[in-house]
């Protein structure tokens, strides 16, 4: 029996929402050596001007102008260099417009006027705070979960929401509370989904709901697990006694079933082998004595009958 209820609709992405694209970039090592060469050339030209005795003549003045131009170009060259570490990406933005994302690790060169915003694409963990929620039966419980997530679309993460990390935290807590309120803590043998008895199914449903909620933020949910699940302190003792009573009843039931089977087997063996013939009254007495012995929690005292069967 599946007691799934309609889920709360997840936040919907805005119309015309951008998606991640690849930004133009050039190998940064070559550009770095080019910039170093410009700086060295500018220094050499300035050195020749100093040796010739000043900057007043036409030759040294031209060298000075070329040196300044080379330094300016070298500055633009160095400004455009961007180091991309493994597990990170750079969102390229030029004059307020998204121009793509750089995911290739290493030294890259982009337009020096562009803004490069760093986004971590590593796997992250978020643990929700312990929340007190009423389950489907109205019992207050305490629940918490850990969510493993990763940025999948850097454009959505940077431009679709104000803060994608805060978005994951809020939506994860909301999904945990909603899931806890949809199912009972214990199914009490009804076969319905419950938080305690169907942990795998509940975590899968929780992961699906969180993933739906954080889709507009460009985040993918890898896994979610419940880290805390218990009754609230005000009813914990009462629920513990109820569980203990249920366990005692179940144990007694198993003991009685086993004892009846053993008595039945004993009577059947005695009759098959013809050890002794018992009338209905003696059979009833034997059944009573065996059940007392087998079902008693304390050791019984043996009594030896030295008389006849009826004394």
C-alpha positions in Angstrom: 0.0 0.0 0.0 1.4 3.3 -1.0 0.2 6.4 0.8 1.9 9.0 -1.3 0.2 12.4 -1.2 0.4 15.2 -3.8 3.6 17.1 -3.4 3.9 20.8 -2.9 4.7 22.4 -6.3 8.4 23.4 -6.6 9.5 26.9 -7.5 9.2 27.4 -11.3 12.0 29.0 -13.3 11.4 32.4 -14.8 10.6 32.8 -18.5 13.6 33.3 -20.7 15.9 31.8 -18.1 19.5 31.5 -19.4 21.5 28.3 -19.4 25.1 27.7 -19.2 27.3 28.1 -22.4 30.9 27.9 -23.2 32.9 31.1 -23.0 35.7 32.0 -25.4 39.2 31.6 -24.0 42.7 31.2 -25.2 45.6 29.2 -23.7 47.0 31.4 -21.0 50.6 30.1 -20.9 51.3 31.4 -24.4 49.8 34.8 -23.6 51.8 34.9 -20.4 55.1 34.4 -22.3 53.9 37.0 -24.8 53.3 39.6 -22.0 56.7 38.8 -20.5 58.3 39.3 -23.9 56.6 42.7 -24.2 57.9 43.8 -20.8 61.4 42.7 -21.6 61.3 44.5 -25.0 60.0 47.7 -23.3 62.8 47.5 -20.7 65.4 47.0 -23.5 64.2 50.0 -25.4 64.2 52.2 -22.3 67.8 51.0 -21.6 68.9 52.1 -25.0 67.4 55.5 -24.4 69.2 56.0 -21.1 72.5 54.9 -22.8 72.0 57.5 -25.5 71.8 60.2 -22.9 68.2 61.3 -22.7 64.7 61.5 -24.3 65.0 64.8 -26.1 66.0 63.6 -29.5 63.7 61.9 -32.0 65.1 58.5 -31.7 65.0 58.0 -27.9 61.5 59.7 -27.9 60.2 57.1 -30.3 61.7 54.3 -28.3 60.0 55.7 -25.2 56.6 55.8 -26.9 57.0 52.3 -28.1 58.1 51.1 -24.6 55.0 52.7 -23.0 52.8 51.1 -25.6 54.4 47.7 -25.0 53.9 48.1 -21.2 50.2 49.0 -21.7 49.7 46.0 -24.0 51.5 43.8 -21.5 49.2 45.1 -18.7 46.2 44.1 -20.7 47.7 40.7 -21.4 48.3 40.0 -17.7 44.9 41.4 -16.7 43.1 38.9 -19.0 44.9 35.9 -17.4 42.6 33.7 -15.3 43.7 30.6 -13.4 40.9 27.9 -13.2 41.4 25.3 -10.6 40.0 21.7 -10.9 36.5 21.7 -9.4 35.9 25.4 -10.2 34.5 27.4 -13.0 34.6 31.0 -14.1 31.4 32.8 -15.2 32.4 35.4 -17.8 30.3 38.6 -17.7 31.0 41.6 -20.0 29.2 44.9 -19.5 26.4 43.2 -17.6 25.9 40.4 -20.2 26.6 36.8 -19.7 29.2 35.5 -22.1 29.6 31.9 -21.0 31.5 29.8 -18.5 35.0 28.5 -18.5 35.3 25.0 -17.0 38.7 23.9 -18.5 41.3 23.8 -15.7 44.6 25.6 -16.1 45.7 29.1 -17.1 43.2 30.7 -19.5 43.1 34.1 -21.1 39.8 36.0 -21.7 38.8 39.6 -22.6 40.6 41.7 -20.0 37.5 44.0 -19.6 35.3 41.0 -18.7 34.4 40.2 -15.1 35.2 36.6 -14.1 33.1 35.3 -11.2 34.3 32.1 -9.5 31.8 29.3 -8.9 32.7 26.0 -7.1 31.5 22.9 -8.9 32.7 20.6 -6.2 30.4 18.2 -4.3 29.1 19.9 -1.2 27.3 18.7 1.9 24.5 20.5 3.7 23.1 19.3 7.0 19.7 20.8 8.0 19.0 21.9 11.5 17.0 19.7 13.8 13.3 20.5 13.0 10.3 19.7 15.2 7.4 18.6 13.0 4.1 16.8 13.4 4.0 13.6 11.4 0.9 12.3 9.6 -0.5 11.0 12.8 0.0 14.3 14.6 2.8 13.2 16.8 5.7 15.7 17.3 9.0 14.3 16.0 12.5 15.7 15.5 14.0 15.2 12.1 17.2 16.3 10.3 18.9 15.3 7.1 22.2 15.7 5.2 22.0 16.7 1.5 24.8 16.1 -1.0 24.6 18.5 -3.9 26.6 20.0 -6.7 26.3 23.0 -9.1 25.4 21.7 -12.5 24.5 24.9 -14.4 26.6 27.9 -13.4 24.5 30.4 -15.3 21.3 29.5 -13.4 23.3 29.4 -10.1 24.6 32.9 -10.6 21.7 34.7 -12.3 18.4 32.8 -11.6 18.6 33.0 -7.8 20.0 35.6 -5.4 22.1 33.1 -3.5 22.2 29.5 -4.6 23.8 28.2 -1.4 21.1 29.8 0.7 18.5 28.5 -1.7 19.7 24.9 -1.2 19.6 25.4 2.5 16.1 26.8 2.6 14.6 24.4 0.1 16.2 21.4 1.8 14.8 22.3 5.2 11.4 22.9 3.5 11.4 19.5 1.8 12.5 17.7 5.1 9.6 19.3 6.9 7.1 18.5 4.2 8.2 14.9 3.9 8.0 14.4 7.7 4.4 15.8 7.8 3.3 13.5 4.9 4.1 10.1 6.6 3.7 8.6 10.0 6.6 7.8 12.2 5.6 4.2 12.5 3.1 2.2 10.3 2.1 -0.1 13.3 1.9 -3.0 10.9 -0.5 -1.4 8.4 2.0 -1.8 5.5 1.9 2.0 4.6 5.0 4.0 4.1 6.5 5.3 7.4 9.5 7.3 8.3 11.0 4.6 10.5 10.1 1.4 8.6 10.7 2.6 5.0 14.0 4.6 5.3 15.2 3.9 1.8 11.9 4.8 0.1 11.6 8.0 2.2 15.1 9.1 1.4 14.5 8.6 -2.3 11.3 10.6 -2.1 13.1 13.3 -0.1 15.9 13.5 -2.7 13.4 13.8 -5.5 11.5 16.6 -3.8 14.7 18.6 -3.0 15.9 18.2 -6.6 12.6 19.6 -7.9 12.8 22.5 -5.6 16.4 23.5 -6.4 16.2 22.9 -10.2 15.8 26.7 -10.9 19.1 27.3 -9.1 21.1 25.0 -11.5 21.8 22.5 -8.7 21.7 18.7 -8.8 21.0 16.6 -5.8 23.4 13.6 -5.5 22.0 12.1 -2.4 20.1 12.8 0.8 19.9 10.9 4.1 18.1 11.3 7.3 20.6 11.9 10.1 18.1 12.2 13.0 14.6 10.8 13.5 13.0 10.5 16.9 10.0 11.4 18.8 10.0 14.8 20.5 11.1 14.7 24.2 7.6 15.5 25.5 6.2 12.2 24.2 9.4 10.1 23.9 8.8 8.2 27.2 5.1 7.5 26.4 6.0 6.2 22.9 8.9 4.1 24.4 6.4 2.4 26.7 4.1 1.8 23.9 6.8 0.3 21.8 7.9 -1.9 24.7 4.4 -3.1 25.3 4.0 -3.9 21.6 7.3 -5.9 21.7 6.2 -7.8 24.8 2.8 -8.7 23.2 4.6 -9.9 20.1 7.1 -11.9 22.1 4.3 -13.5 24.1 2.5 -14.4 20.9 5.5 -16.2 19.6 6.0 -18.0 22.9 2.4 -19.2 23.0 2.5 -20.3 19.3 5.7 -22.3 20.0 4.3 -23.8 23.2 1.1 -25.0 21.5 3.1 -26.5 18.8 5.3 -28.4 21.3 2.3 -29.7 23.2 0.6 -30.8 20.0 3.8 -32.6 19.0 4.1 -34.3 22.4 0.6 -35.6 22.4 1.0 -36.8 18.8 4.2 -38.7 19.6 2.7 -40.3 22.7 -0.2 -41.5 20.8 1.8 -42.8 17.8 4.2 -44.8 20.0 1.6 -46.0 22.4 3.6 -45.0 25.5 0.5 -44.2 27.5 -3.2 -43.9 26.9 -4.8 -40.7 28.1 -8.4 -39.8 28.3 -9.6 -36.3 27.5 -9.4 -35.2 31.2 -5.8 -36.4 31.5 -4.9 -34.8 28.1 -6.4 -31.5 29.3 -4.3 -31.7 32.5 -1.2 -32.5 30.5 -1.8 -29.6 28.1 -2.3 -27.2 31.1 0.9 -28.3 32.8 3.0 -28.1 29.7 1.7 -24.7 28.8 2.5 -23.4 32.3 6.0 -24.8 32.1 6.7 -23.5 28.5 5.1 -20.1 28.9 6.3 -19.2 32.4 9.1 -16.6 32.7 10.4 -18.3 35.8 11.8 -21.7 36.4 9.2 -24.3 37.5 9.6 -26.7 40.4 9.5 -30.4 39.5 6.9 -32.6 41.3 7.4 -36.4 41.2 4.1 -38.3 41.2 4.7 -41.6 43.1 1.1 -42.7 43.0 -1.2 -43.7 40.1 -2.1 -41.5 37.2 -5.3 -40.4 38.9 -3.8 -39.6 42.3 
